[in-house]
Amino acid sequence: MKITGDFRARVLAREWVVGTFINLGSPITAEMAGDCGYDWLLLDHEHGPGGEDTLLHQLQAVGGTHAVPIVRIAANETPRFKRALDMGAHGVMAPWVSTAAEARAAVSAMRYPPLGVRGIAKIQRSAGFGGGFEEYYLNAHNWLLTVTQIETPEAVANCEEIAAVDGVDVLFVGPTDLSYNMGIRDQLDHPRFIAALEKVSAAAKKHGKAAGILVHNPSLVAKCRDLGYTFVALGSDGGSVRAGLLASLATLRGK
């Protein structure tokens, strides 16, 4: 799948684009999810068991589908962006971005000089192994999606400044981390949590960015959409596999 700016344009236009998390490190489940018709897939290399060896195979598997692969790296560190992008990620999700300075660091890691600090290597998968490097170099800052995770009360307090950073495309709420850090573990209907969601969504809209979130309960999808979230993921490959296995076991046990 060739990298272009079409998907980023759709995201910034606040179109409803849907995804799921791929956290098993498996190219098979990544390809399976892509074939199902999701707009984007989040290849989770923060909490998932996969490493750089599995990431390449996942990206190759998703490349044969219409889904856009976004990679969540383990930390907001420049070398991690470079590795994921060179392998062909169409975007990167940076975890635990709580300040505008941290958001600017993420954007800088996404972009080649003079716009950023991404290291240059011409013979890489994302640039057609060198054949398309010039076009990629000139356009990558407009093609690649930068997703910053909002996971702390500090991030919510600073969401206006984070959204204002040029190059930040999505403010993505990590509901589990955020609710735990707010002292209201998994209480996603708590008034303080809803207020946080509203604040992040309003900041994103004000600055022409998208608001995103991962939800585990299907009943929350409509609520998040009503709150202005348009870059939304439901569940994960791991969760789906476990739910299917439990359902099969219950049938076999006669429950």
C-alpha angles and dihedrals in degrees: 000000000000117000113241136154094253097099095044089051090053092050093049089048084060094239116168103262120172134204147157135221120257103203104154095081088235125140088199096060089041091056091043092054091047091052090052090068107254115159092224141005127211110218100205113216095156099068101004121096095238125110136193090288093058094039093065091052091047092052091048090050094049089045089072092059135061094250120109113233117225117182123213107209124208096246141002092262125136099232091054091057091049094053095048094045096046089053090056109269112161090212144352132234111211114204127221100016105168105158140041089246091058090047091052090051090054093049091048090052089053095054135070121233133307087032095041147344104269110140117245125235118156101199099067135124096247091059097045092266089295099316094098100029098117093053091044093048092051096046109027093099088059096040105046123080120228114202120186119196121228105207108142138057086245090058091051090050090050098039093110091056092043092051090050092060110110108241098028104119106172133029101206120194116216097206099193096050092040095050092047092048090049090053093245101103113208091339093135092164093053112125092236092051092048089049089053091051091050092050094050093046093049092050092050093049093047092056098040095255133125127251117222138185143172115231127187098189116069090212090068096058095082091045092054091047090052088052090057101262111146105163097067134165126193120203129316143261090256092052092047093050093048093047091050093049092049091049091051091048092050090053092049091048090050094242 
